[in-house]
Amino acid sequence: MKQPKSDVLQGTLDLLVLKTLNTMGPMHGWGIAQRIQQVSEDMLRLNQGTLYPALLRSQQRGWITAKWGVSDNNRKAKYYSITKAGRKQLEQEAQSWERMAAVINRVLEGA
């Protein structure tokens, strides 16, 4: 199956990252990308050019924090964690997503 267009993904990427960090705890970028790919059953594949700007954006908004650590394979890696503001944003974004999905489903069923 084709990879989703990045403009569609960008609108939901912050939500996916926040949900992943909220569920899994602190993770490095590659781990976040792998987890999203795993949970989506390979339907979503994030490249560095998509993921890292989203992580930086979320960091600048105060939704996540980052600190350097060592990965499982003994490499230096930046680990991201969700903040209290990020949890609040996650809740708001999830509710918004559910409302929008319900509206789209109504339109599709009525069409």
N, C-alpha and C positions, 0 to 999 in steps of 0.2 A: 504494500500500500504506500502511496505517496506520503512524504513528510508533510504535516500541516503547514500552511503558509505562516510565515513569521508574524504577519500583522494580526492574524487571529490569535496566535500563541502569545504575543506580547500583552494582549489584554487580560490574559489569565495567568501569565507566568508568575507574577508577584503572589497570587493566590496559591499556586502550586508550590512555590518555594516556601512560603510561610507555613503551609499545611505540612510539608515534609519536615521542616525544622521543628514544628510543634509536636509532631508525632515521634520523630526519631531522635530528637535532641541535637546537640552540636554536630555539625558535619562540615567537611570540606566541599568545595564546589563540584569536584568530580563525583563525589559520593552523592550529592544532591541530584545531579544529572542522572546517575545510574539508578537511584531510587525511583525517580519519576518515570524513567524508561521501564523499570521493572513493574511498577504498579500499573502503568498504562498498557502493560503487555506488549511493549515495543511499538506502540502507536505514536508515542511522543519521544523524539530524540533531540536532546538539546546540545547545541554546539557551544563552544566557548564564546563565540561572538554574540550569542544570544543570552547565555546564562550570566556571564560576568558583569555586563552592564546592568542587568536586573539586580544582581546582588549589590552592586555599588549604589544603585538608585535606592534600594530598600535600606541600605546602611545610611545613606544621606537623609532619608526620611525618618530615621530612628526606629525602624521596624525590626532591624537585626543589628547585631554587633559582630565584630570579627577580631580574632586574635590568632597569632601564629602559634603553631604546634608542630608535632611530628606525626606523620601518617603511619598506617600499619606497615608500609614497606620502607619505613625509616627515612622518609623524605620530608622536607620542610613544607608545610601546607597551612593555608589560612582556614581556620575553622569559624563557621558562622553559627550564631545562636539567635533565637527569636527573643525579642524584648517584650515587656508588658504592653507597650504601644503596638507592637507587632501582633500580639494575641488579639488585641481589640480590633485592629485592622483586619485580621483574619476572620474574625466573627462577622464584621460588617461586609467584607467581600464575599464570604460564603453565602450570607443571606441574599445579597444582591444577585449573585450568580444563580441561586435557586429560584428567585423571582423571575429572572430573565429566561431561564430554561423553561419554566412553567408557561410563560407567555409564548415563547417560540413553539412549544409543544401544542398549545391551543391553536395557534395559527396553522401549524402543519396538519393537525387533525381536522380542522375546519376547511382546509383548502381543497 
